[in-house]
C-alpha cells in the first residue's frame, strides 16, 4: 500500500474563485459496455499548438505502441490523450481541482516545481518500489526533479542545465584561452576585466532584477548559491541572509559596480532578448544561460538570434564554485536545472496498469522516439548517449552538468521567494543597496512568505 499524504498545500488558493470547472477527464474505469480498460494521458500540449512535439508523440507513438504491447499480453486497453494549450498555471490549477475531486487523468505531465505542492496536497503518492530498469539510467541528481521530502513521486523525462557561454573570438582578442574553464569566481572576474579592454564589448551578462524574471533566479542566484555550498531551501526552512547569499550578491556588486556588466539592460522589459542579440553580434563576452540558448537562440538554423558561426565561435564552461571544493556536496562545479515529470494518478481504478503506462512512456525506446526531430536533453543517460552524439554542447550538459546539478525547491512558496531574490539582485546591480542590505531585505520578505504558510 502506498503512503497517502494528508498535508494540504496552497495550490488551490483562488482556484475556485477563478470559475474553473471540474472535469472527470480520466475515470480509469473499465468501459461501461464491457469493453477494455480505459486510461487517459494529459499534458499541457496540443498537436499544432503548444508543445506540439510532445502531443504528437503521445498520439502517434505512445498510444498505439502501448495498446499493441498490452494486446500481445492479452490485455484490452484503450488509451486516450487529453490535450491542452493553456497557460501553465491554468493547467496546473485545473489538474489540482480534478485530483481533489477524485478524478483527473491517469498519467499527467507536471513541471518539476509542482511536485511538492501536489504531494503536500495528497494528490500524488510516492511511486511503488520496483526494479524498473530506467532508474539506473537516470542520474541521482536528476531524480531530484521528481522527488519531495525524500520520496520519488514520478519519473523525470526532460531536463536542462546551466553553463557559462562565451565568445571564443572575443576571448582570443582579449588574450584569453579559447578553451577556457574557470575554477573560481575570481577567474570569471579576471576574464571580465580582460574583456573590458575591448571596445564596444560588455564582458558579462549575469541576469539580475525582476525584468529578467525567473531567468534571474535560475541563471543567476541559484547556481551561484550552490557554488557557496548553500541551497535556498534546506529541506526544512528557507534560507535567509546567509553568508552564501551575501557572497552571491557580492559577485553582482563586483560585476555591475565595476561596469563589467550592463545594469541598464537588467531593467529593460526585453533585456534578456537584447542580451541574446548582443551576444550573437559579438558584443557580450560571457553569458550564463541554459542549453536553450544553444538550441533555440544562437542556433544558425531557426534560432531567435542566429549565429552562422555558432559552432566555431561559441564556447561553454562549467559554472565554478566560489573556490574549488566550496560548492554543494563539496563540488568544484555547480549548475541548476529545470524540467518536467510524469506521474500517475493514485486515485485511478487501474493504478497498476497506469504505472505500466508510466514506465513504458519513459522507456529508452519511447524517449528515443520522442527525441526524433526535436533533439534535446532527456533524463536518461542511455538515450542521451545516442541522440546527443552529434551535438557536443548538449552532450556536455548531459555528461558533465546533469551529475552535479541542483533543482528548485518544489514548494508553493517558491515563486514568491524567487521574486524576492530577483529584487535583491536588482537593488545591488543598480547600486541602490549593498549586498548586506539587500540580503537583509530579502530575509524580511522571506519571513513573511514562510509565515504566511503557517
Secondary structure, DSSP 8 states (H G I E B T S, - for coil): ---------STTTTTGGGT----------B-TTS--EEEEEE-S--TTSTTHHHHHHIIIIIHHHHHHHHHHTT--EEEEEE---S-HHHHHHHHHHHHHTT---SEEEEEGGGHHHHHHTTSS--------GGGGGS-HHHHGGGEETTEE-SEEEEE--EEEEEEHHHHHHTT--SS---SSHHHHHHHHHHHTTSTT-EEEE---SSTTTHHHIIIIIHHHHHTTT--SB-SSSB--S-HHHHHHHHHHHHHHHTTSS-TTGGGSTTHHHHHHHHHHTT-EEEEEEETHIIIIIS-TTT-TT--TTHHHHEEEE-EE-SSTT-SGGG-SEEEEE-EEEEEE-TTSTTHHHHHHHHHHHTSHHHHHHHHTTS---BS-HHHHHHHTTT-HHHHHIIIIIGGGEEE----TTHHHHHHHHHHHHHHHHTTSS-HHHHHHHHHHHHHHHHHTT-
